[in-house]
Amino acid sequence: MAINVNNIGNISTQDLLKNDNKVSNNESGLNFGDMLKKEIDSTNETMENSQKAEVDIATGSVKDLAKANIAIEKADLKMQMMLEVRNKAISAYKELSKIQV
């Protein structure tokens, strides 16, 4: 539903709830919080794999150095992504806190 700025007073609560459900649910049926939790769990698992690869390299028990390096780099990239998401969320919170109601 397109919202016309001139008819903003004519929007019903049901229309807003319909649009809210479209925004909060994606194709898999997860809301933003669930998606964020899933990505945090995935990042944690990737970090654990990276730490195991680092221990294997340090102890000399690594079988494939390239795979270990890929696991470490993958964990690094996922952590950078999570830090950027956190930074954007903090920035958005600060902007919202400046809004006067």
Backbone torsions as a table, in degrees:
resi	resn	phi	psi	omega
1	MET	NA	122.8	176.8
2	ALA	-81.9	137.3	-179.5
3	ILE	-100.2	120.8	177.3
4	ASN	-89.2	125.4	-177.3
5	VAL	-60.7	-33.5	-179.4
6	ASN	-69.7	-25.9	-178.4
7	ASN	-107.7	28.7	-175.3
8	ILE	-62.8	-29.5	179.5
9	GLY	-73.1	-16.1	-176.6
10	ASN	-93.0	6.0	-178.8
11	ILE	-81.9	130.2	180.0
12	SER	-90.2	164.2	178.1
13	THR	-63.0	-37.0	179.2
14	GLN	-62.7	-39.1	177.7
15	ASP	-62.6	-40.7	179.1
16	LEU	-66.6	-40.3	179.4
17	LEU	-66.4	-38.1	177.0
18	LYS	-60.9	-46.4	-179.7
19	ASN	-67.1	-36.2	179.7
20	ASP	-63.6	-40.5	178.9
21	ASN	-66.1	-34.7	178.7
22	LYS	-67.5	-36.1	-179.1
23	VAL	-75.9	-40.3	-173.5
24	SER	-78.9	-18.1	-179.9
25	ASN	-112.1	130.4	174.8
26	ASN	-101.3	-167.2	-175.9
27	GLU	-61.8	-33.0	-178.0
28	SER	-85.0	-3.8	178.0
29	GLY	85.2	8.6	179.5
30	LEU	-93.3	142.7	173.6
31	ASN	-86.8	177.9	-174.5
32	PHE	-61.1	-42.2	-180.0
33	GLY	-61.4	-42.1	178.3
34	ASP	-65.7	-40.8	178.6
35	MET	-64.1	-41.0	179.3
36	LEU	-64.6	-43.5	177.6
37	LYS	-60.7	-43.2	179.7
38	LYS	-61.5	-43.1	-180.0
39	GLU	-69.2	-35.7	176.5
40	ILE	-64.7	-43.3	177.5
41	ASP	-62.7	-41.1	178.6
42	SER	-64.3	-41.2	178.2
43	THR	-64.6	-40.7	178.4
44	ASN	-62.3	-44.0	178.5
45	GLU	-63.1	-41.1	178.8
46	THR	-65.4	-38.9	177.8
47	MET	-65.1	-38.8	177.4
48	GLU	-63.8	-42.4	176.7
49	ASN	-62.5	-38.3	179.0
50	SER	-65.0	-43.3	178.9
51	GLN	-63.8	-38.4	177.2
52	LYS	-64.2	-41.1	178.6
53	ALA	-64.5	-39.1	178.3
54	GLU	-64.4	-41.1	177.8
55	VAL	-64.8	-42.3	178.4
56	ASP	-60.9	-40.2	178.5
57	ILE	-66.4	-43.8	-177.5
58	ALA	-65.3	-36.5	-178.6
59	THR	-86.8	-9.8	179.9
60	GLY	81.4	12.0	-178.9
61	SER	-96.2	13.0	-179.6
62	VAL	-72.9	135.5	179.9
63	LYS	-90.8	-37.9	-179.1
64	ASP	-132.5	105.6	-176.7
65	LEU	-64.1	-35.7	-179.9
66	ALA	-64.1	-43.9	179.3
67	LYS	-65.1	-38.3	178.1
68	ALA	-64.1	-42.4	178.9
69	ASN	-64.2	-40.3	178.4
70	ILE	-63.6	-41.4	179.0
71	ALA	-62.4	-41.0	179.8
72	ILE	-66.4	-45.3	179.4
73	GLU	-65.6	-38.2	178.6
74	LYS	-62.2	-43.3	178.4
75	ALA	-64.2	-39.7	179.1
76	ASP	-62.4	-44.3	179.8
77	LEU	-65.8	-41.1	179.1
78	LYS	-64.6	-38.5	179.5
79	MET	-67.6	-40.6	176.7
80	GLN	-60.9	-40.4	179.4
81	MET	-64.7	-43.9	179.1
82	MET	-64.4	-37.1	177.3
83	LEU	-65.7	-38.8	177.4
84	GLU	-67.1	-38.8	176.9
85	VAL	-63.0	-43.2	177.5
86	ARG	-60.8	-45.3	-179.7
87	ASN	-62.0	-40.9	178.7
88	LYS	-66.5	-38.6	179.1
89	ALA	-65.6	-41.5	178.1
90	ILE	-65.0	-41.9	178.7
91	SER	-62.6	-42.7	178.7
92	ALA	-64.6	-40.5	177.9
93	TYR	-61.6	-43.8	179.5
94	LYS	-62.6	-41.5	178.5
95	GLU	-64.2	-42.1	179.8
96	LEU	-67.2	-33.5	179.8
97	SER	-70.2	-19.8	177.8
98	LYS	-78.5	-19.9	-177.5
99	ILE	-70.7	129.5	177.5
100	GLN	-91.6	134.8	-178.0
101	VAL	-98.9	NA	NA
